């Protein structure tokens, strides 16, 4: 059971970003692995806009689209934090402008560039998340 309000928006956002970037890395690696598969179309996970929208809805105080059961006891703030957690992204096909003779639409240079960019963003999110938890640890220990 997730306890809402224990962590800031930043920690929840960074955690979700790490999860989604890991999924995107898997898709990009699959594209590279299928670089010579006939008629293969590369895929990517588009989630940035959805994540930004969920964060804006949360900051505006809007509830997520999930409605609790009618017989549940209402909890103050319930449903607001789940907006970020409900983001799953959308798998989209990203074919090359000029597919090969076998119909394969993977451009290795493009995929390797996307992989490097995704890895850098993943590492940055993990580093920021680590710093946030170090700050919490320091606060718990009263700066010791």
N, C-alpha and C positions, 0 to 999 in steps of 0.2 A: 504494500500500500504506500503510495507516494504521499508525503506530507507537504502540502503546499505552503509557501511562505517562508520555509526555512532558509532557502537560498535565494539570492537575488536574481533578477531577470538575466543578468550577465552570465551567471553560472549555468542556468538552464539553457540559455541560448548557445553558449559555447559547447555544452555537452551534446546538444542536438546537432550542432554543426559538425562535431567530431564524428558522430554516428553517420550522418549523411555523407560526409566526405569519404568515410571508409567504404560505404556502399558504392559511391561514385568511382573510387579507386578500383573496386572489383570489376565494374563495368568497363573501365578503360583498359584494365589488364586483359579482359576478355576480348576486347577489340584488337589489341596487339597480338594476342594468341591466335586470332582468326584472320590475320593479315593475308593469308594465302588461301582462305576458304572461298570457293566460288559463290557468288551472289550474296556474300555477307555484307550487311549494312551495320556500321558501328552505332553504338548507343551511348547515351550519357544520362546522368540524373540531373534534372533541372529542379532546384529547390530554393534558390536564393530569394526569388520573388515571393514564394509561398511563406518562407520563414520571416521575411520582412513584414508581410501582411499579418501574420499571426502575432508578431511582436507589436505592431501598431494597434491591432485590436485589443491586445492585452493592456497596453498603456492607456487606451481610451476607456478601459473598464468594461468592454463588451465581453459577453460570454461566448464560449466556443459553440459550435453547431451541435455538440452532443448534449442532449437533454437528459437529466437524470430521471429515474423511474418516478412516477407520480406518488408512490408511497414512501419514498425515501425522505428522511428528515433533511431539510435544507441546511446547508452549512455556509456561513458567511465566506464569500470569496471562492466558493467551489465552482469549478468549471473554467475559471479565468486562466489558471496556470496550465490547463490541459491544451490550450490553443497552440502553444509552442511544441508540446509533446506530440500533438496529433499530426504535425507536418511529416509527410513521408516522401515528398518529391514526386516527380513524374519522369518515367523513363521515356526519352524521346530518341528517335533515330536521327543521326547526324551524318548523312552520306557525303562523300567527297563530291566536289564539283565535276570531276572527270573520273568516273569509275573505270577500272581496268577492263581488259577484253573479256575476262571471265565474270564480270559483273560485281567484283569485289570493290567496295567503296571505302576501304580503309586506307588512309594516308599515314604511314608510320611516323613521319616527322611531326605531323599535326597531333597524333595521339601521344607521342612522347612528350611534346610540349604541354599538352593538357594534363598528362600524368605528373609532370614536374610541378606545374602550377597547383594542382590539387594537393600534392604532397607538401608543398610549402605552406598552403593555407591550413592543412591538417596540423602540421607541426606548430604553426603559430597559435592555433586554437588550443592545442594541448599545453603549450607554454603559458598562455594566458590563464588557462584553467588551473594549472599548477600554482601560479602566483596567487590566484584567488584563494585556493585552499591553504597555501602557506600563510596568507593573511589571517584566515580563520583560525588556523592552528596557533598563530601568535596571539590572537585575541583570547583564545581559550586559555592559553598558558600565561596570560597577563603580561605579555612582552618578554617573558623569560627565555 
